[in-house]
Amino acid sequence: MDLAKMRARLAALNNESGTNFADNFWKPEVGKTEIRIIPSALDPDNPFTELMFHSAKGMFKYPVLSLTNFGQQDPIEEFIKELRSTSDRDNWSLSGKISPKPRYFCPVIVRGEEEKGVRLWNIGPGIYKALLSLAADEEIGDFTDIVNGTGMVVEKTAAK
């Protein structure tokens, strides 16, 4: 056994190496930010990865990744089926709250922060549809193309 490798792996798991996995994600700040969506290393034909999450406020501290993303049986979805098998309005309401909802991830380069490398942008269905509309537009097309692609400006406004 290579003890140096084991210590290095333990340090990485304990986050002693300084790795912060939150740095792998980009979240827009209030104001305008120029980004470039780039092709996915996983699927060069589609920069978007769709994942389903259970994320009921007050029930889960963090969003829970649905096991159906991996073709496995999800106990939360089994519970949802049980709730919906009744005629109780509260059960139906709860089942809707904990039903999985889609989130989409795409690789981006943030202009002015290129030294941070490629990061993932977590978007909802509305932004996802808007980006698909841009790709479907013949004048814009493949905005991820490395040579002829298009940068875009993301504007986030302060919550009212």
N, C-alpha and C positions, 0 to 999 in steps of 0.2 A: 504494500500500500504506500502511495506517495503522500506522506504526511503534509508536505507543503501545499499540495493541491487540495487536500481535505481542509486545511486551515483557511486557504483562500476561498473555498466554497462556503465555509461557515461564515467568514467575514462578509461575503456577498449577501448571504441569507440574513445576517444580522444587520445589514445595511451599514456596516462599519466602513465599507469601501467608499462611501460618499455618494453612491448611486441613489438617486431619487426618481422612482418610476413615474411620479407626477410630471417630471420634466419631459416625459415622452409624449405628453398631451398638450395641445394648444387650446386655450380658451380665450376668445376675444375680450379685450378690455374696452371700457367705454371710449368711444371715439372711432376713428377710421384706422384700419390696418390693411396694408397691402400684403396679399398672400399669393402663392402659386400652388395650385393643386397639381400633384405629380402622379405618374402611373404607380400603381400598387406593385410591390415586389411579389405579392401572392398571386395576383391576377392582372397582368399588364393590359388586358382588354376592359377591365372594370376597376376604377379606382375606389369604389365604394364597397365596404363590407357591412352587411346587415346582421345585427345581433338582436335577439329578443331579451328583454329584461322585465322582471317583476319589480315594481318600485312604488308601492303604496306608502304615502306619507303617514308616519305614525305607526306603521307596522314593521317596516324594515329600516334599519339604520342606514344602509347603503343599498343601491339597486342590486338585485340578485339575478345573476345570469341564468337564463332558462336552459335546462339540460336538453331541451328539444333542439337547440342550436347544434348539438352534437349527435343527434339521432337517438338520444336516450330518453327513457321515461322520466318525466318530471313530476315529483310528488306534489308540487304546488298546483300543477295543472290537473292532477287527479283530484285534489281537494276542490278546485274550481268546479269540476264536473259534479262532484257530490253536492256542492252548494246549489248548483243550477238544477239538480234533480228534485229539489223541493219547490214549493210554491210560496215560500216565505220571501217577502220583499227585501228584508234585511240581508238574507243570504244572497239574493241576486245582486244587491247593491255591493256587498263585499266582494263577490266574484268579479264584478266589473273593475273594482279598485285594484285587485291583485292580478288581473289578467296580464299576460306579458304584452309589452309594447315595444315597437321597433326603435332602435337607435342605429345610426349609420356612422361609419368611421371612414375618413379619407386622409391620405398622407398629404401634408402641406409643408411648404417652406415659407417662413414668415420673413418678409423683406426687412432688413435691418437687424435680423436675428439669425442670419444664416449660420453663424458659428454654433448654434444650438442643434443644427442638423434637421433632419426630417422629423416632424412630429405628427401626431394624429389629431384630427379635428373631429369631435363628437357632435353630430348634428341630428336634429329631429326630422320628422317627415316633411315639414313645410320647406325647410331649406334644401332638403334632398330633392324634392320635386322641382324647386326653382333651378337647381343645378342641372337636373336632367333636362329641363326645358332649354337651358343654354346649350347643352350638348346636342339637342335635337334641332336647334336653330342652324340653318345652313350657313349663315354668315359667321357664326362662331365655331360650331363643330367641336373638334377634339381640343378642348382647352388644356388638356394634360400633356399634349405633345411637347417633348423636350425642346425641339428647335422652333416650332411655329405656334406653340401654345400661348395662352393668354393668362396674364396675371389678373387678379381681381381685387377690388377694395371691399372689405367687410366693414360695415358700420354698425356699431352697437350703441344704442341709446340708453341713457340711465333709466332705471325703473321709476315709474311715477307713483 
